[in-house]
Amino acid sequence: MLKKVLVSIMMLGVLAVGGLVAAPVYADNDVCSDPNISEDIKAAAGCKTTTSADTVINNVIQVVLSLVGLLAVGVIIYGGITYTISAGDAAKVQRGKNIILYGIVGLVVALLAYAIMFFVSGALNG
């Protein structure tokens, strides 16, 4: 019992030290005002940039589609587990197959929606 507590305290200490070492570094104003540096690098450095409404909308759509894709993969995994533990029961086997099929259809729909959004966004932005 005491050994588990000591190991837990040591792990928390390691995580705390790792968090301090990996603390974010803030960019100087020179980086933010330099016209030779791309906007992507400035954004990664923490410089404040103005964003238009279409950029915000594209970001929201990308996040939603990413979540839908993750959910579809989760459904496929759940279907695989259901299929695996069916123990030969025909109804459970069919249920597992259907869950996997629906997950694959959801993943394909999410990928197609992402491709359409990327194409339309590119066409609108030039």
C-alpha positions in Angstrom: 0.0 0.0 0.0 2.8 2.4 1.0 4.7 1.5 -2.2 1.7 2.4 -4.4 1.3 5.8 -2.7 5.0 6.5 -3.1 5.0 5.5 -6.8 1.9 7.7 -7.3 3.6 10.7 -5.7 6.7 10.2 -7.8 4.6 10.0 -11.0 2.9 13.2 -10.1 6.3 14.8 -9.4 7.5 13.7 -12.8 4.4 15.0 -14.5 4.7 18.4 -12.7 8.4 18.8 -13.7 7.5 17.8 -17.3 4.8 20.4 -17.4 7.3 23.0 -16.2 9.9 22.0 -18.8 7.3 22.0 -21.6 5.9 25.4 -20.7 5.0 27.5 -23.8 7.4 30.1 -25.0 5.9 33.4 -26.0 7.1 35.1 -29.2 8.8 38.4 -29.3 7.1 41.3 -31.0 9.9 41.2 -33.6 8.4 37.9 -35.0 4.9 39.3 -35.0 5.8 42.4 -36.9 8.3 40.9 -39.4 6.7 41.0 -42.9 9.1 38.2 -44.1 7.6 35.6 -41.8 4.5 33.7 -43.0 1.1 34.1 -41.3 1.1 30.4 -40.3 4.4 30.7 -38.4 3.1 33.9 -36.8 0.0 32.2 -35.7 2.0 29.2 -34.3 4.2 31.7 -32.4 1.2 33.1 -30.7 0.9 36.4 -32.6 -2.6 37.9 -32.6 -4.1 37.8 -36.0 -7.4 38.8 -37.3 -9.6 36.1 -38.7 -12.5 36.5 -41.1 -15.9 34.9 -40.7 -15.2 32.3 -43.4 -12.1 31.1 -41.6 -14.0 30.7 -38.4 -16.8 28.8 -40.1 -14.2 26.5 -41.9 -12.5 25.8 -38.6 -15.8 24.9 -36.9 -16.8 22.6 -39.8 -13.4 20.9 -39.7 -13.7 20.3 -36.0 -17.3 18.9 -36.3 -16.3 16.7 -39.2 -13.3 15.4 -37.2 -15.6 14.6 -34.3 -18.0 12.8 -36.6 -15.1 10.8 -38.0 -13.9 9.8 -34.6 -17.4 8.8 -33.6 -17.6 6.6 -36.7 -14.3 4.9 -35.9 -15.6 4.4 -32.3 -18.8 2.8 -33.7 -16.7 0.5 -35.9 -14.6 -0.6 -32.9 -17.8 -1.2 -30.9 -19.2 -3.2 -33.7 -16.0 -5.3 -33.9 -16.2 -6.0 -30.2 -19.9 -6.9 -30.4 -19.1 -9.2 -33.3 -16.2 -10.8 -31.5 -18.0 -11.5 -28.2 -21.1 -12.8 -30.0 -20.1 -16.4 -29.2 -21.8 -17.8 -32.3 -25.2 -16.4 -31.6 -26.6 -15.5 -35.0 -28.6 -12.5 -33.9 -25.5 -11.0 -32.1 -23.3 -11.7 -35.1 -25.7 -10.0 -37.5 -26.0 -7.0 -35.0 -22.2 -6.7 -34.9 -22.0 -6.8 -38.7 -24.7 -4.1 -39.0 -22.9 -1.8 -36.5 -19.7 -2.2 -38.4 -21.5 -1.4 -41.7 -23.2 1.7 -40.3 -19.9 2.9 -38.9 -18.2 2.5 -42.3 -21.0 4.3 -44.0 -20.8 7.1 -41.4 -17.0 7.4 -41.9 -17.4 7.6 -45.7 -20.1 10.3 -45.3 -17.8 12.3 -43.0 -14.9 12.0 -45.5 -17.1 13.0 -48.4 -18.4 16.0 -46.4 -14.9 17.0 -45.6 -13.9 16.7 -49.3 -16.9 18.8 -50.4 -16.2 21.4 -47.8 -12.5 21.6 -48.8 -13.5 21.9 -52.5 -16.2 24.6 -51.9 -13.9 26.5 -49.6 -11.1 26.5 -52.1 -13.5 27.6 -54.9 -14.9 30.5 -52.9 -11.5 31.7 -51.7 -10.0 31.6 -55.2 
